[in-house]
């Protein structure tokens, strides 16, 4: 967890927007900063991307992420949802390449764009929005 990309939905829960990224660190440090940002933005649900192998099986990073999710759940009363993040970094890299973003700049932007893609996938699948079951914003 060198960098943690962040994204947030609009108030209707239909459009994901990238935020910045957090510099990784201990679970406690990342949880504390994530919860500060969530409170600042009035977030009602936290969605965490779970990295799985292409065949859907867990990897060592999956286990690390699940431990992080447990730490996060213990530190907040907000719902914490898990979401498959496979291929989000690939999609983000492709979009940045198509946008002719320089390699140096891509490294800075890829995590937050991947977070936006992952959150948008969650929002689309959950059918959140004005006619959906939950119109609150997520992080």
C-alpha positions as CSV (number, residue, x, y, z in Angstrom):
1,X,0.0,0.0,0.0
2,X,2.4,2.6,-1.2
3,X,-0.5,4.8,-2.4
4,X,-4.2,4.6,-1.8
5,X,-6.3,6.1,-4.6
6,X,-9.5,7.9,-3.4
7,X,-12.7,8.7,-5.2
8,X,-16.1,10.0,-4.1
9,X,-19.5,9.9,-5.5
10,X,-21.7,12.9,-6.1
11,X,-24.6,13.5,-3.7
12,X,-27.0,11.4,-5.8
13,X,-24.6,8.4,-5.8
14,X,-24.5,8.2,-9.6
15,X,-21.1,9.7,-10.6
16,X,-17.7,8.9,-9.2
17,X,-15.1,11.6,-9.1
18,X,-11.4,11.1,-8.3
19,X,-9.9,12.7,-5.2
20,X,-6.2,12.7,-4.5
21,X,-4.3,9.7,-3.2
22,X,-3.1,8.9,0.3
23,X,0.6,8.0,0.8
24,X,0.5,4.5,2.3
25,X,1.7,3.6,5.7
26,X,0.5,1.5,8.6
27,X,-3.1,0.5,8.6
28,X,-3.8,2.8,11.6
29,X,-2.3,5.8,9.8
30,X,-4.3,5.1,6.6
31,X,-7.5,4.4,8.5
32,X,-7.2,7.6,10.5
33,X,-6.6,9.7,7.3
34,X,-9.3,8.0,5.4
35,X,-11.9,8.6,8.1
36,X,-10.8,12.2,8.4
37,X,-11.5,12.7,4.6
38,X,-14.7,10.7,4.9
39,X,-16.0,13.0,7.7
40,X,-14.9,16.1,5.7
41,X,-16.9,15.0,2.7
42,X,-19.9,13.6,4.7
43,X,-19.5,10.1,3.3
44,X,-22.1,7.5,4.4
45,X,-20.5,4.4,2.9
46,X,-16.9,3.4,2.3
47,X,-16.1,1.1,-0.6
48,X,-12.7,-0.6,-0.6
49,X,-11.3,-2.3,-3.7
50,X,-10.2,-5.9,-3.1
51,X,-7.4,-7.0,-5.4
52,X,-8.0,-10.5,-6.7
53,X,-6.1,-12.6,-9.2
54,X,-7.6,-12.8,-12.6
55,X,-9.1,-16.2,-11.8
56,X,-10.8,-14.7,-8.7
57,X,-8.6,-16.3,-6.2
58,X,-6.9,-14.4,-3.4
59,X,-3.3,-13.2,-3.4
60,X,-1.0,-12.0,-0.6
61,X,-2.2,-8.5,-1.4
62,X,-5.8,-9.6,-1.1
63,X,-5.1,-10.9,2.5
64,X,-3.3,-7.6,3.3
65,X,-6.4,-5.7,2.0
66,X,-8.8,-7.8,4.0
67,X,-6.8,-7.1,7.2
68,X,-7.0,-3.4,6.4
69,X,-10.7,-3.7,5.9
70,X,-11.0,-5.3,9.3
71,X,-9.1,-2.4,10.9
72,X,-11.3,0.1,9.1
73,X,-14.5,-1.6,10.2
74,X,-13.3,-1.6,13.8
75,X,-12.5,2.1,13.6
76,X,-15.9,3.3,12.2
77,X,-19.6,2.8,12.3
78,X,-19.9,3.6,8.6
79,X,-20.7,0.6,6.4
80,X,-17.6,-0.7,4.7
81,X,-18.2,-2.5,1.4
82,X,-15.8,-4.7,-0.5
83,X,-15.6,-4.4,-4.3
84,X,-13.6,-6.3,-6.9
85,X,-10.9,-4.0,-8.3
86,X,-9.5,-6.3,-10.9
87,X,-8.3,-4.5,-14.0
88,X,-9.0,-1.0,-12.7
89,X,-5.3,0.0,-12.8
90,X,-5.1,-1.4,-16.4
91,X,-8.2,0.6,-17.4
92,X,-6.7,3.7,-15.7
93,X,-3.3,3.2,-17.4
94,X,-5.0,2.8,-20.8
95,X,-7.1,6.0,-20.3
96,X,-4.0,8.0,-19.4
97,X,-2.0,6.6,-22.3
98,X,-4.9,7.5,-24.7
99,X,-4.9,11.0,-23.2
100,X,-1.2,11.3,-23.9
101,X,-0.3,11.8,-20.3
102,X,3.4,11.7,-19.7
103,X,4.9,8.7,-17.8
104,X,5.9,10.8,-14.9
105,X,2.4,12.3,-14.6
106,X,0.7,8.9,-15.1
107,X,2.4,7.5,-11.9
108,X,0.8,10.4,-9.9
109,X,-2.7,10.0,-11.4
110,X,-3.1,6.2,-11.9
111,X,-4.2,5.3,-8.3
112,X,-6.9,8.0,-8.1
113,X,-8.2,7.3,-11.6
114,X,-8.3,3.5,-10.8
115,X,-10.3,4.4,-7.6
116,X,-12.7,6.4,-9.6
117,X,-13.2,3.5,-12.1
118,X,-13.7,1.1,-9.2
119,X,-16.2,3.3,-7.4
120,X,-18.1,4.0,-10.6
121,X,-18.4,0.2,-11.2
122,X,-19.8,-0.2,-7.6
123,X,-22.3,2.6,-8.1
124,X,-23.4,1.2,-11.5
125,X,-23.8,-2.3,-10.1
126,X,-25.6,-1.1,-7.0
127,X,-27.9,1.1,-9.1
128,X,-27.4,3.9,-6.7
129,X,-29.0,7.2,-7.4
130,X,-32.3,9.2,-7.2
131,X,-34.4,6.1,-8.2
132,X,-32.2,3.6,-6.4
133,X,-32.2,2.4,-2.8
134,X,-29.4,4.6,-1.5
135,X,-28.8,8.1,-2.6
136,X,-26.0,8.9,-0.2
137,X,-22.5,9.5,-1.3
138,X,-19.7,6.9,-1.0
139,X,-15.9,7.1,-0.7
